């Protein structure tokens, strides 16, 4: 294997790991400092920055998300839970800058198609390792971790890998990339998380009909629907119970059996809206949702409501400006990914998952706004989508 390929795979593995964990800063657990992949990430940054454009992309990422950084600092000054604040900043700011700037660098160096192929390869390796792990400790037991992540983030990343494989179908190797997309979609169902399934069902058709000819888009859509149908009816009964909740919600027939995943979220969202009504301008402060409500939840499991309740109107404006700019300076694939993850964050996750929401969209933005001397003219982002 050539040095360039090893470089690409190692760096892409770090990107995936940062997306999955949201952890760059060391963790303190009692008297033990857990470094995670901080040291590896630091070494990787130093290596990649040597005679590269990584510093340029990193600086550009800071500038683009600077309104978010500013409002996090301002409303974080009243935080009651400092470790949780650090965790949010780690995932929302540091990890976001890390994954987007390294990804932009890798696309510039190796090309868009090779980078996404490497990302899919790493995701497939993680899926294989997760299958082996779960086969030993509980294949269909949702409470057993999906190796690196819990079921929700695992489902997000598998569905994101499926969307990426669909995008790669446009570049060639239609059958091979289509097979990978199907495997990742099946893994998403295996996670038994409803959010990424709903988000994928809404975002994938928009991506497919934007990328492909109408005839091929219909074919791909029919394959996806057929696969979903087969997977759903092949699942054990404990899996089906969770997905039946989607239809009960659509029929406005959610019952007590759905309280854990639906009723509890409705209470959290109601609490978040009440906090926003009481503190519309500034919110209650970052991390303070948990002390301002009596439900015992750390955050409302909805990114928009978390911003509203903890940072008020100024938070909405800051995040809205960043999101609007990123969507403006982007490609159809980047916008489709943003839509997919944004829908996911409407069902679960907190502000630290901003790293996943902005991963691909911000990467494209950095490539599109960077000086032409930084980009490789032969590898324009989204060049096939013009």
C-alpha positions as MATLAB code, in Angstrom:
seq = 'XXXXXXXXXXXXXXXXXXXXXXXXXXXXXXXXXXXXXXXXXXXXXXXXXXXXXXXXXXXXXXXXXXXXXXXXXXXXXXXXXXXXXXXXXXXXXXXXXXXXXXXXXXXXXXXXXXXXXXXXXXXXXXXXXXXXXXXXXXXXXXXXXXXXXXXXXXXXXXXXXXXXXXXXXXXXXXXXXXXXXXXXXXXXXXXXXXXXXXXXXXXXXXXXXXXXXXXXXXXXXXXXXXXXXXXXXXXXXXXXXXXXXXXXXXXXXXXXXXXXXXXXXXXXXXXXXXXXXXXXXXXXXXXXXXXXXXXXXXXXXXXXXXXXXXXXXXXXXXXXXXXXXXXXXXXXXXXXXXXXXXXXXXXXXXXXXXXXXXXXXXXXXXXXXXXXXXXXXXXXXXXXXX';
ca = [
       0.000    0.000    0.000;
       1.329    3.417   -0.954;
       2.186    5.998    1.724;
      -0.552    8.273    0.380;
      -3.205    5.583    0.847;
      -2.041    4.859    4.402;
      -2.042    8.607    5.148;
      -5.584    8.909    3.782;
      -6.939    5.923    5.732;
      -5.316    6.914    9.022;
      -6.507   10.518    8.762;
     -10.018    9.437    7.726;
     -10.095    7.002   10.665;
      -9.363    9.928   12.972;
     -12.196   11.887   11.365;
     -14.610    8.989   11.927;
     -13.404    8.547   15.514;
     -13.886   12.249   16.254;
     -17.386   12.122   14.751;
     -18.264    9.050   16.774;
     -16.905   10.234   20.129;
     -16.879   14.041   19.928;
     -13.849   13.902   22.177;
     -10.604   15.759   21.596;
      -9.972   17.023   25.118;
      -8.777   14.597   27.830;
     -11.445   13.274   30.179;
     -11.009   13.328   33.948;
     -12.586   10.379   35.753;
     -11.770   10.616   39.452;
      -7.998   10.611   39.679;
      -7.595    9.144   36.195;
      -7.064   11.261   33.087;
      -8.412    9.456   30.029;
      -6.609   10.701   26.930;
      -8.752    8.815   24.381;
      -7.358    9.707   20.972;
      -6.160   13.202   21.970;
      -2.480   12.329   21.635;
      -3.029   10.579   18.321;
      -5.094   13.509   17.071;
      -2.408   15.988   18.162;
       0.309   14.052   16.359;
      -1.888   13.754   13.273;
      -2.521   17.498   13.239;
       1.186   18.267   13.455;
       1.962   15.809   10.659;
      -0.813   17.058    8.418;
       0.024   20.722    9.029;
       3.574   20.219    7.814;
       3.669   21.873    4.396;
      -0.095   21.527    4.021;
      -3.146   23.798    3.863;
      -4.649   22.405    7.068;
      -3.925   25.564    9.054;
      -5.693   27.639    6.398;
      -8.774   25.420    6.528;
      -8.712   25.387   10.343;
      -8.613   29.186   10.483;
     -11.432   29.397    7.939;
     -13.546   26.964    9.986;
     -13.065   29.110   13.102;
     -14.176   32.201   11.193;
     -17.247   30.493    9.705;
     -18.533   29.175   13.055;
     -17.343   32.202   15.062;
     -20.924   33.348   15.881;
     -21.551   29.952   17.504;
     -18.246   30.144   19.400;
     -19.110   33.635   20.642;
     -22.583   32.753   21.910;
     -21.315   29.557   23.557;
     -18.699   31.558   25.455;
     -21.199   34.266   26.424;
     -23.981   31.953   27.637;
     -21.513   29.397   28.947;
     -20.359   31.931   31.541;
     -23.482   31.125   33.608;
     -23.251   27.340   33.202;
     -23.932   25.297   36.342;
     -22.292   22.141   34.990;
     -18.754   23.004   33.866;
     -17.748   19.440   32.833;
     -20.881   19.229   30.659;
     -20.089   22.677   29.217;
     -16.584   21.479   28.294;
     -18.106   18.373   26.722;
     -20.435   20.509   24.614;
     -17.636   22.853   23.508;
     -15.443   19.846   22.756;
     -18.046   18.253   20.499;
     -19.650   21.368   19.000;
     -16.541   23.494   18.392;
     -13.243   21.633   18.642;
     -14.404   18.409   16.993;
     -16.297   20.342   14.307;
     -13.187   22.326   13.381;
     -11.092   19.155   13.547;
     -13.227   16.983   11.255;
     -14.062   19.688    8.706;
     -10.546   21.104    8.293;
      -8.906   17.666    8.034;
     -11.594   16.508    5.585;
     -11.111   19.612    3.430;
      -7.361   19.000    3.469;
      -7.809   15.356    2.458;
     -10.186   16.230   -0.388;
      -7.682   18.788   -1.660;
      -4.827   16.295   -1.456;
      -6.529   13.093   -2.616;
      -9.736   14.183   -4.321;
     -13.374   14.103   -3.282;
     -14.095   10.577   -4.509;
     -11.073    8.972   -2.790;
     -11.844   10.703    0.499;
     -15.434    9.487    0.564;
     -14.320    6.002   -0.493;
     -11.931    6.000    2.473;
     -14.714    7.189    4.791;
     -16.997    4.384    3.595;
     -14.141    1.866    4.018;
     -13.590    2.969    7.626;
     -17.348    2.839    8.315;
     -17.503   -0.676    6.855;
     -14.614   -1.755    9.092;
     -16.440   -0.307   12.123;
     -19.628   -2.110   11.080;
     -17.775   -5.440   10.780;
     -16.116   -4.960   14.185;
     -19.481   -3.992   15.713;
     -21.152   -7.100   14.285;
     -18.431   -9.275   15.829;
     -18.707   -7.487   19.189;
     -22.501   -7.668   19.328;
     -22.491  -11.324   18.254;
     -20.617  -12.082   21.477;
     -22.314   -9.713   23.913;
     -25.867   -9.436   22.588;
     -26.681   -9.112   18.907;
     -30.267   -7.933   19.313;
     -29.929   -6.387   22.773;
     -30.143   -2.645   22.256;
     -28.735   -1.847   25.702;
     -25.421   -3.463   24.686;
     -23.277   -0.774   23.070;
     -22.668   -0.830   19.338;
     -18.937   -0.982   20.045;
     -17.906    2.713   19.862;
     -21.354    4.259   20.207;
     -24.784    3.737   21.613;
     -27.545    2.811   19.153;
     -28.544    6.378   18.253;
     -25.178    7.740   17.066;
     -24.328    4.378   15.515;
     -27.570    4.623   13.521;
     -26.737    8.185   12.456;
     -23.278    7.252   11.216;
     -24.471    4.134    9.416;
     -27.215    6.093    7.642;
     -24.695    8.851    6.810;
     -22.408    6.183    5.332;
     -25.353    4.890    3.298;
     -26.023    8.382    1.918;
     -22.321    8.749    1.106;
     -22.368    5.426   -0.736;
     -25.395    6.623   -2.718;
     -23.433    9.743   -3.660;
     -20.483    7.589   -4.752;
     -22.833    5.680   -7.065;
     -22.804    8.793   -9.218;
     -19.022    8.543   -9.602;
     -19.143    4.951  -10.880;
     -19.178    1.340   -9.647;
     -22.940    1.586   -9.344;
     -23.512   -1.969   -8.099;
     -20.635   -2.036   -5.574;
     -21.552    1.333   -4.051;
     -25.238    0.423   -4.131;
     -24.505   -2.769   -2.211;
     -22.602   -0.800    0.434;
     -25.472    1.681    0.687;
     -27.858   -1.234    1.274;
     -25.630   -2.795    3.957;
     -25.324    0.492    5.829;
     -29.090    1.030    5.599;
     -29.695   -2.450    7.021;
     -27.274   -1.588    9.856;
     -29.315    1.560   10.519;
     -32.433   -0.578   11.024;
     -30.395   -2.900   13.256;
     -29.682    0.045   15.588;
     -33.440    0.178   16.351;
     -33.334    3.976   16.375;
     -36.320    5.640   14.735;
     -34.770    9.094   14.161;
     -32.215    8.165   11.469;
     -34.776    5.990    9.654;
     -37.254    8.873    9.427;
     -34.469   11.311    8.461;
     -33.110    8.955    5.802;
     -36.598    8.428    4.344;
     -36.942   12.213    3.927;
     -33.417   13.162    2.830;
     -32.429   10.241    0.588;
     -35.121   10.776   -2.094;
     -34.186   14.459   -2.372;
     -30.542   13.493   -2.872;
     -31.302   10.705   -5.346;
     -33.633   12.778   -7.539;
     -31.141   15.665   -7.495;
     -28.134   13.548   -8.444;
     -29.438   10.977  -10.894;
     -31.489   10.961  -14.046;
     -35.182   10.493  -13.340;
     -35.159    6.897  -14.577;
     -32.210    5.875  -12.415;
     -33.534    7.851   -9.443;
     -36.802    5.904   -9.581;
     -34.842    2.630   -9.763;
     -32.673    3.539   -6.759;
     -35.711    4.703   -4.764;
     -37.607    1.485   -5.494;
     -34.567   -0.552   -4.411;
     -34.353    1.407   -1.153;
     -38.052    0.977   -0.417;
     -37.894   -2.737   -1.226;
     -34.838   -3.200    0.964;
     -36.495   -1.346    3.830;
     -39.613   -3.487    3.490;
     -37.626   -6.727    3.478;
     -35.453   -5.655    6.418;
     -38.399   -4.521    8.532;
     -40.346   -7.732    8.104;
     -37.211   -9.813    8.678;
     -36.555   -8.222   12.056;
     -37.334   -9.994   15.346;
     -40.506   -8.891   17.139;
     -38.597   -6.744   19.675;
     -37.259   -4.675   16.783;
     -40.657   -4.270   15.155;
     -42.256   -2.932   18.346;
     -39.933    0.079   18.262;
     -40.619    0.872   14.603;
     -44.375    0.432   14.976;
     -44.236    3.536   17.182;
     -43.615    5.627   14.040;
     -46.978    4.582   12.606;
     -48.727    5.102   15.944;
     -47.419    8.668   16.053;
     -48.567    9.304   12.473;
     -51.996    7.955   13.435;
     -51.973   10.053   16.633;
     -52.315    6.822   18.591;
     -49.173    6.790   20.745;
     -49.799    5.047   24.044;
     -48.092    4.377   27.355;
     -45.820    1.812   25.690;
     -44.252    4.683   23.733;
     -43.535    6.922   26.709;
     -39.828    6.058   26.890;
     -39.069    7.239   23.375;
     -41.973    9.550   22.485;
     -43.835   10.673   25.583;
     -40.645   11.608   27.437;
     -39.473   13.651   24.465;
     -42.791   15.477   24.329;
     -42.347   16.458   27.992;
     -38.763   17.619   27.360;
     -39.841   19.692   24.373;
     -42.669   21.273   26.356;
     -40.213   22.144   29.131;
     -37.794   23.679   26.594;
     -40.534   25.828   25.071;
     -41.613   26.992   28.535;
     -38.023   27.987   29.379;
     -37.798   29.902   26.111;
     -41.035   31.760   26.842;
     -39.708   32.719   30.267;
     -36.210   33.694   28.994;
     -36.679   34.601   25.306;
     -33.635   36.812   24.780;
     -30.768   34.990   26.514;
     -32.174   31.613   27.563;
     -31.238   30.005   30.874;
     -27.578   29.416   29.974;
     -25.667   26.543   28.400;
     -26.119   23.222   30.316;
     -28.762   24.783   32.588;
     -31.767   23.002   31.074;
     -31.182   20.186   33.558;
     -31.329   22.479   36.610;
     -34.170   24.663   35.307;
     -36.515   21.697   34.770;
     -37.703   18.930   37.067;
     -37.774   16.040   34.598;
     -34.230   14.896   35.299;
     -33.087   15.243   31.691;
     -29.792   16.929   30.760;
     -31.080   18.409   27.486;
     -34.344   18.434   25.491;
     -33.218   15.968   22.776;
     -33.908   18.556   20.086;
     -31.113   20.837   18.901;
     -33.334   23.782   17.980;
     -35.175   23.689   21.307;
     -31.893   23.309   23.170;
     -30.570   26.470   21.495;
     -33.819   28.321   22.223;
     -34.060   27.307   25.880;
     -30.381   27.720   26.783;
     -29.305   30.655   24.555;
     -32.539   32.343   23.540;
     -32.923   34.579   20.516;
     -29.220   35.428   20.360;
     -28.455   31.717   20.102;
     -30.993   31.230   17.343;
     -29.515   34.168   15.428;
     -25.926   32.961   15.868;
     -26.644   29.373   14.818;
     -29.014   30.540   12.075;
     -26.352   32.784   10.528;
     -23.819   29.953   10.462;
     -26.305   27.439    9.063;
     -27.506   29.884    6.393;
     -23.957   30.667    5.244;
     -22.943   26.994    5.177;
     -26.030   26.056    3.149;
     -25.459   28.981    0.775;
     -21.837   28.032    0.107;
     -22.401   24.349   -0.506;
     -23.239   21.523   -2.891;
     -26.436   19.467   -3.255;
     -24.806   16.552   -1.436;
     -23.683   18.782    1.432;
     -27.187   20.237    1.747;
     -28.765   16.767    1.696;
     -26.450   15.627    4.500;
     -27.290   18.760    6.497;
     -31.006   18.059    6.097;
     -30.546   14.429    7.141;
     -28.568   15.175   10.320;
     -30.725   18.195   11.192;
     -33.794   15.943   11.172;
     -31.885   13.454   13.342;
     -31.082   16.203   15.861;
     -34.789   16.969   16.074;
     -35.304   13.589   17.750;
     -32.186   13.143   19.845;
     -28.738   14.438   20.702;
     -27.464   17.690   22.137;
     -25.294   20.559   20.952;
     -22.142   18.460   20.918;
     -23.548   16.601   17.883;
     -23.006   19.752   15.860;
     -19.809   18.020   14.715;
     -21.888   15.469   12.779;
     -24.356   18.039   11.464;
     -21.597   20.256   10.033;
     -19.052   17.560    9.092;
     -19.684   17.322    5.328;
     -21.506   20.664    4.819;
     -18.758   22.708    6.514;
     -16.075   20.736    4.661;
     -17.603   21.810    1.344;
     -17.968   25.382    2.582;
     -14.254   25.535    3.456;
     -13.354   24.246    0.004;
     -15.665   26.696   -1.731;
     -14.535   29.798    0.184;
     -10.814   28.998    0.321;
      -8.435   30.791   -2.053;
      -7.929   29.062   -5.402;
      -4.254   28.664   -4.493;
      -5.295   26.371   -1.635;
      -7.638   24.136   -3.621;
      -6.621   21.704   -6.299;
      -8.433   23.028   -9.412;
      -8.784   19.469  -10.718;
     -10.742   18.450   -7.636;
     -13.499   21.031   -7.289;
     -16.017   19.983   -4.621;
     -19.273   18.701   -6.048;
     -17.869   19.145   -9.551;
     -20.249   16.534  -10.926;
     -23.244   18.380   -9.540;
     -22.742   21.706  -11.260;
];
